[in-house]
Amino acid sequence: MDIGKHLRRYMAREGVSEAEVMETLGADPGRFEELESGELALGVSDLLKLATLLKTDLPALLHGKEYRERKAIKTAVADRVVVRNERALDYESLAPSYVGRSMEPFLVTIYRRDDAEVEVSRHDGEEFLFITEGTLKIVVDGEAHILEEGDSFYFDSSLPHSVNAVTEKVVLVSSIYKGESMVHRTRGRRMKAIIEAAKLLTRRNIVVISPDKTAISAINIAIEEEIIDKAYLVGKRAWIEERCDGELRFPAAYEYVEVAAEGDDFEPAAARAGVAIIRKGLGHMIMKGKVNTNAFLKAILNRNEGIGTGRRLSLVGIFEVPGVDRLLMLTDPGINPELFVGDDVASGVDIVRNAIDVARSLGVARPKVALLDANEVPTDSIPTTVFERNLSEMVWEDADVAGPLSYDLALYDTFVKAKGITGDPVAGKADILVVPYIATGNILYKSWAMTMGAEVANVVLGASAPIILTSRSDSDIVKFLTICASALYSRWLEEKSS
């Protein structure tokens, strides 16, 4: 991904040196010219690191346009982006740098093939075609239409449709109206960056155990937004089709995995079948549908056939909180009753480690972790403060960990200065808040999400793939952001292991 022509602009604005850029990327300082020329290969997590360092967003690095710059965009011939290149179809995006667009304009070249090879498509929205060269056959909901050069065609793209060239080749302009993009519906600039980053990935595959309408609705949005390629729907197909009637809008993207077990054996068998797909490397994330949570997690953590890594599972909430100039990660507001098991300080390491990994997958080069408690002074009368001090004194090679810290001292520099605290790399700058008890985390989570209106994504970690646990009360935005964050984390795991 070539960011060189825009990089200097944002470096100058923020006063960032070449050495700082290369240090953030963990690359040799002498390779800056390769970065600037586009010769140095960057992953999505690298782009997120640079966006964080330069206090900007991905469209700024990729196209020189920040989110607030939505007025008018010219796309020269050289600026077109080939977004799909197949044997019979070539697509070029005609507005690649317009951030969060609701329409997708393409220049499309279609080559003639046998009708038996033509794929049937179906997606939400409306579509307009204008033929500039050749003769096209388009079939919409079973009705065929022949379009000649100069003809135009407008149709409801939620109906099944297919196209084929009658002549050797057809060239057309296509504009697809998708409705309001999730980038537009998302308020926070940093959450928008998560969406844009997920869109840059190779599309992910998701495994859903006994899906219900809630799960399918979330997946459909991710398919429309080009985050998800394939969804493995694990369970009984007849039940899924009955339960999700009206929501199964992308049949080409669904692969049914039939589970024969009946009665009390069904849910454990379905969970095991889904985990097996992840173990084969076919899925990148696993999602709970209408299945008991205990059966779901038991299959994940099975010693011989699961996808556990030996770490404790933990939930990390990713927030964009009003008034805070960075993403905040909160753990654990939903799974572990306590940070420390008994008096074992080392038992808290996994929860901290999981949160650090999420932060790094979102571009935080060296996360700052605050171990929250009632105050910053360890005291035997509050044992967790002593445990937190001991935990913070362990060796953390890729993060700064401090504790105990009170909430105000973790987040706000003004309170840090008022208390006269100096030399603490975390105080006032925390990216991650680790709570001692689930009740504390749950209250803080709901305060941010419900009272402050903060946008949130949730990822469950500790397995070899991210785990998605959504609630019926979660909004479409929360579900979609959760899938985006899980997609980024899954890609980060791949990069880490390669």
FENSUL-V545201 format. One line per field, one symbol per residue. ss: DSSP state (A for helix, B for strand, O for the rest). phi: phi as a letter, one per 40 degrees, with the letter a starting at -180 (. if undefined). psi: psi as a letter, one per 30 degrees, with the letter a starting at -180 (. if undefined). Layout:
BEGIN
ss->???
phi->???
psi->???
END
This chain:
BEGIN
ss->OOOAAAAAAAAAAAOOOAAAAAAAAOOOAAAAAAAAAOOOOOOAAAAAAAAAAOOOOAAAAAAOOOOOOOOOOOOOAAAOBBBBBOOOBBBBBOOOOOOOOOBBBBBBBBBOOOAAAOOOBOOOOBBBBBBBBOOBBBBBOOBBBBBOOOOBBBBBOOOOBBBBBOOOBBBBBBBBBOOOOAAAAOOOAAAAAAAAAAAAOOOBBBBBBOOOAAAAAAAAAAAAOOOBBBBBBBBOAAAAAAAOOOOOOOAAABBBBBOOOOOOAAAAAAAAAAAAAAAOOOOOBBBBOOOOAAAAAAAAAOOOOOOBOOOOOBBBBBBBOOOOOOOBBBBOOOOOOBOOBOOBAAAAAAAAAAAAAAAAAOOOOOBBBBBBOOOOOOBOOBAAAAAAAAAAOOOOOOBBBBBBBOAAAAAOAAAAAAOOOOOOOOOOOOOBBBOOBAAAAAAAAAAAAAAOOOBBBBBBBOBOOBBBOOOOOOOAAAAAAAAAAAAAAAAAAAAAAO
phi->.cbdcbcddcccccgccdcccccccgbcdccccccccgcccbccccccccccdcfabcdcccbgbcdccbbabcbcdcccbcbabbcbabbbccacbccgccbbcbbbbbbcacdcccccbaachbbbbbcbagbbbbbbfgbcbbbbdgcbabacccccaabacccdabbabbbbccgccccccccccccdcccccccccddcbbbbcfcbcdccdccdcccdcgcbcbbcccibdccccccbdgbccbdccbbcbcbcdbfccccdccccccccccccgcbbabbcbcaccccccccccdccbcbcbgcccacbcbbbcdgbcacbbbabcabcdacbcgbccccccdcccdccccdcccgccbcbbbccacacbcaccbdcccccdccccccbcbabbbicbcdcccbbdccccccgcbgccbdgbccbbbccbcccccccdcccccccgccabbbbbhbcacbbbbbdcccdcccccccccccccccccccccc
psi->kjgeffeeefeeefhkleeeeeeefhlkffgeeeeefgfjkkleeeeeeeeeeghaleeeeefgklefiidkkkjleffkkjfkjlefkkkkkfhfgjkhkfkjklkkkkkklkeffkkklklkalkkkkkfkakkkkkjhfkkkkklkfllkkljffkkllkkkelekkklkkkkjfaklfeefkekeeeeeeeeeefflkklkkkkjikaeeeeeeeeeeeeghekekjjjkbjeeeeeeegkffifieffkjkjkkfllbffeeeeeeeeeeeeeefgflflkkkbikkeeeeeeeegkeegaglgflkklkjkjkjkkfkglkkkkkjgfekekekjbgjefffeeeeeeeeeeeefggjejkkkkjkaelgjkkffiefeeeeeeefflkjeglkkkllkleefefjeeeeeefgklgjfekfgkfkkklfleeeeeeeeeeeeeefgkkkkkkklflfkkkjjllffkleeeeeeeeeeeeeeeeeeeeef.
END
